[in-house]
Amino acid sequence: MKKIIYLLMAVLSIAGVQASAAKKSDAPRDSVRILFVGNSFTYHNDMPQMVDSIAAKVKLFKEKLMVEKVVKGGRRLSGHLADKPLYKALEKGNWDFVVVQEQSSDPALSTADVAEKVYPNALRLDSLIKATNPKAEVVYYMTWGHKYGYREDMPDYPMINTYEGMQERLITTYLEMAYKTGGVCAPVGMAWRTVRAERPNLTLYKDDSYHPSRLGSYLAANVIFTTIFLKHYQTGYHAGLSPEVAEYIQQVAQNTVFDNLRLLNIKSPLE
């Protein structure tokens, strides 16, 4: 019964939002509009604002950003789809990019569980975005494996009991979400893996071993900025990090995106 109610909510909301968006389609535009949909992996350290700050400090970058977020701790895509804030945000219309982040653990589950719990909601959200904001590009924010693997021992699926195994599953799931919907993938988890390997002394996690430190959020913001704008850049915004560390993070983010454009379902800026 709940599924039927949620489906009716979605249908009615799409119809209402489409009508509202049509009225606003001719509204003046003076910025690139980015909507973030996610949970604490998005809102910790106000990562969306970091994306805005990166853009503001890139030389010769003239685009202004308008950033908004629909976030709640622990929220899955299914929860967003059953709640009003998502529909209200989409109703504003004219989003250029919608950055989508699923709950941190579910995309690392087995293939069967992901097919049941993750992909259907990603497809529903993608359909809603396209119905209400047909010009928006959906960007899937690939998250990172927990520091020591899945937070609970998984005897029936032991591959995710390590960071490496969990990260591999997250990479696969987020790439497949992009492939299934025609979106693109922001490879934060891939960049995270590189930093862990190259500079293990850098602290990407908070003390809980799951959430991002300020440095971790800065890495995510740079990867998302690169994925959206496809630019090689240096930014004067360092998020309180040393200039050397900030520049390293910027380079890892850019290299991860530009070295994997086809994998990430991103068209080359030269195409």
C-alpha positions in Angstrom: 0.0 0.0 0.0 2.8 2.4 0.9 4.5 1.8 -2.5 1.2 2.7 -4.2 0.8 5.9 -2.2 4.4 6.9 -3.0 3.8 6.2 -6.7 0.7 8.4 -6.7 2.6 11.1 -4.9 5.3 11.0 -7.5 2.8 11.1 -10.4 0.8 14.0 -9.0 4.0 15.9 -8.0 5.5 15.4 -11.5 2.4 16.8 -13.1 2.4 19.8 -10.8 6.0 20.5 -11.1 5.9 20.2 -14.9 3.3 22.9 -15.0 5.2 25.1 -12.7 8.5 24.6 -14.5 6.8 25.5 -17.8 5.8 28.8 -16.3 9.4 29.5 -15.2 11.2 28.3 -18.3 11.6 31.8 -19.6 12.9 33.2 -16.3 16.2 35.1 -16.7 19.4 33.1 -16.0 22.6 34.6 -14.6 24.2 31.5 -13.0 24.9 27.8 -13.3 22.3 26.2 -11.1 23.3 23.0 -9.2 21.1 21.0 -6.9 22.6 18.5 -4.5 20.5 15.5 -3.4 22.0 13.4 -0.7 22.8 13.0 3.0 25.6 13.6 5.5 28.3 12.6 2.9 27.1 15.7 1.0 26.3 18.2 3.8 29.3 17.5 6.1 31.7 20.5 5.9 29.1 22.1 3.6 30.6 20.4 0.6 28.2 22.1 -1.9 29.4 25.5 -0.7 33.0 24.3 -1.3 32.1 23.7 -5.0 30.8 27.3 -5.1 34.0 28.6 -3.4 36.3 26.7 -5.8 34.5 28.3 -8.8 34.8 31.7 -7.3 38.6 31.5 -6.9 39.4 30.0 -10.4 41.2 32.6 -12.6 39.4 33.5 -15.8 36.3 31.4 -14.7 33.4 33.7 -15.3 30.5 31.4 -14.4 28.6 32.2 -11.2 27.1 29.3 -9.4 23.7 29.0 -7.6 23.9 26.0 -5.3 21.1 24.4 -3.3 20.8 21.1 -1.4 18.2 18.7 -0.4 19.9 16.6 2.4 19.1 14.7 5.5 21.4 12.4 7.6 21.2 8.8 6.5 18.7 9.6 3.8 18.3 7.1 1.0 17.0 8.0 -2.4 13.8 6.2 -1.5 13.4 8.5 1.4 13.9 11.6 -0.8 11.3 10.3 -3.3 8.8 9.9 -0.5 9.3 13.4 1.0 8.3 16.9 0.0 11.6 18.8 0.0 12.8 17.1 -3.2 9.7 17.9 -5.1 9.7 21.5 -3.9 13.4 22.0 -5.0 12.7 20.5 -8.4 9.6 22.7 -8.8 11.9 25.7 -8.9 13.1 24.5 -12.3 16.0 25.5 -14.4 18.5 23.3 -12.8 21.5 22.7 -15.0 22.9 19.9 -12.9 21.5 17.6 -10.2 24.2 15.8 -8.1 22.8 12.6 -6.7 24.3 10.7 -3.7 22.8 7.5 -2.4 23.2 6.3 1.2 26.8 5.3 1.9 26.4 1.5 2.4 23.6 0.3 0.2 25.4 0.6 -3.1 28.2 -1.6 -1.8 25.8 -4.6 -1.2 25.5 -7.6 -3.4 24.4 -7.4 -7.0 21.0 -8.7 -6.2 20.5 -6.3 -3.3 21.6 -3.3 -5.3 19.3 -4.3 -8.1 16.4 -4.4 -5.6 17.2 -1.4 -3.3 19.3 1.0 -5.3 18.8 0.9 -9.1 14.9 1.2 -9.1 15.1 4.4 -6.9 17.9 5.9 -9.1 15.7 5.3 -12.2 12.7 6.8 -10.5 14.7 9.9 -9.4 16.2 10.2 -12.9 12.7 10.1 -14.5 11.5 12.8 -12.1 14.4 15.0 -12.8 14.0 14.7 -16.6 10.3 15.3 -16.4 10.7 18.5 -14.3 14.0 19.8 -15.6 14.6 18.2 -19.0 17.8 20.2 -19.7 19.4 19.1 -16.4 22.4 16.7 -16.4 22.3 14.1 -13.6 25.7 13.7 -11.9 26.1 10.6 -9.7 28.3 11.3 -6.7 30.4 8.1 -6.3 31.2 7.9 -2.6 34.1 6.1 -0.8 34.5 2.9 1.1 34.5 3.1 4.9 38.0 3.2 6.3 37.9 -0.4 7.5 35.2 -1.7 5.2 31.5 -2.2 5.8 30.6 -1.1 9.3 29.0 -4.5 10.1 30.6 -7.9 9.5 28.9 -9.4 6.4 29.5 -13.1 6.6 27.4 -13.8 3.5 29.2 -11.1 1.5 32.7 -10.9 2.9 34.2 -9.0 0.0 32.9 -5.7 1.4 34.4 -6.3 4.9 37.5 -4.5 3.7 38.0 -0.9 2.4 39.2 -2.2 -1.0 36.3 -4.6 -1.5 33.7 -2.0 -0.4 35.3 0.6 -2.7 35.1 -1.7 -5.7 31.4 -2.4 -5.2 30.7 1.3 -4.9 32.6 2.1 -8.1 30.6 -0.5 -10.0 27.3 0.5 -8.7 27.7 4.3 -9.3 29.0 3.7 -12.8 26.1 1.4 -13.6 23.6 4.1 -12.3 25.2 6.5 -14.8 25.0 4.0 -17.6 21.4 2.9 -16.9 20.1 6.5 -16.9 22.4 8.3 -19.3 23.9 10.4 -16.6 27.6 11.0 -15.7 29.6 9.9 -12.7 31.7 12.1 -10.4 34.4 9.6 -9.3 35.0 10.8 -5.8 35.6 7.2 -4.6 38.2 6.6 -7.2 40.1 9.8 -6.3 39.7 8.9 -2.6 41.4 5.5 -3.3 44.3 7.3 -5.1 44.9 9.7 -2.1 44.8 6.8 0.3 47.4 4.9 -1.7 49.7 7.9 -2.5 49.5 9.9 0.7 48.3 7.6 3.6 49.3 10.3 6.0 46.5 12.6 4.8 43.3 12.4 6.9 40.3 11.8 4.6 38.0 10.5 7.3 36.5 11.9 10.5 37.2 9.9 13.7 34.1 7.7 13.0 35.9 6.2 10.0 32.9 6.9 7.7 32.3 10.6 7.3 34.6 12.9 5.4 37.1 15.2 7.1 37.4 18.7 5.8 40.1 17.4 3.4 37.8 14.6 2.3 35.0 17.0 1.5 37.5 19.3 -0.3 38.5 16.3 -2.5 34.8 15.5 -3.2 34.1 19.2 -4.1 37.0 19.3 -6.6 36.0 16.1 -8.3 32.4 17.3 -8.7 33.6 20.7 -9.9 35.9 19.0 -12.5 33.1 16.6 -13.6 30.6 19.4 -14.1 32.9 22.0 -15.8 35.5 19.7 -17.5 38.3 22.3 -16.9 41.9 22.1 -15.9 42.3 24.7 -13.3 43.9 26.0 -10.1 41.8 27.6 -7.4 42.8 30.0 -4.7 40.2 28.4 -2.4 42.1 26.0 -0.1 39.4 25.2 2.5 42.0 25.9 5.3 44.4 23.3 3.9 48.1 24.1 3.2 48.6 25.4 -0.4 50.7 22.3 -1.2 48.1 19.8 0.0 45.2 21.8 -1.7 47.0 21.8 -5.0 47.7 18.0 -4.7 44.0 17.4 -4.1 43.1 19.5 -7.1 45.4 17.6 -9.3 44.2 14.2 -8.1 40.6 15.3 -8.7 41.3 16.5 -12.3 43.5 13.6 -13.2 40.9 11.1 -12.0 38.2 12.7 -14.1 40.2 13.4 -17.3 41.9 10.0 -17.3 38.5 8.2 -17.2 36.1 10.2 -19.3 34.7 7.2 -21.2 34.5 5.1 -18.1 32.5 7.9 -16.4 30.1 8.3 -19.3 31.4 11.8 -19.9 31.8 13.2 -23.3 35.2 14.8 -24.0 35.0 18.6 -24.0 36.5 18.4 -27.5 33.5 16.4 -28.8 
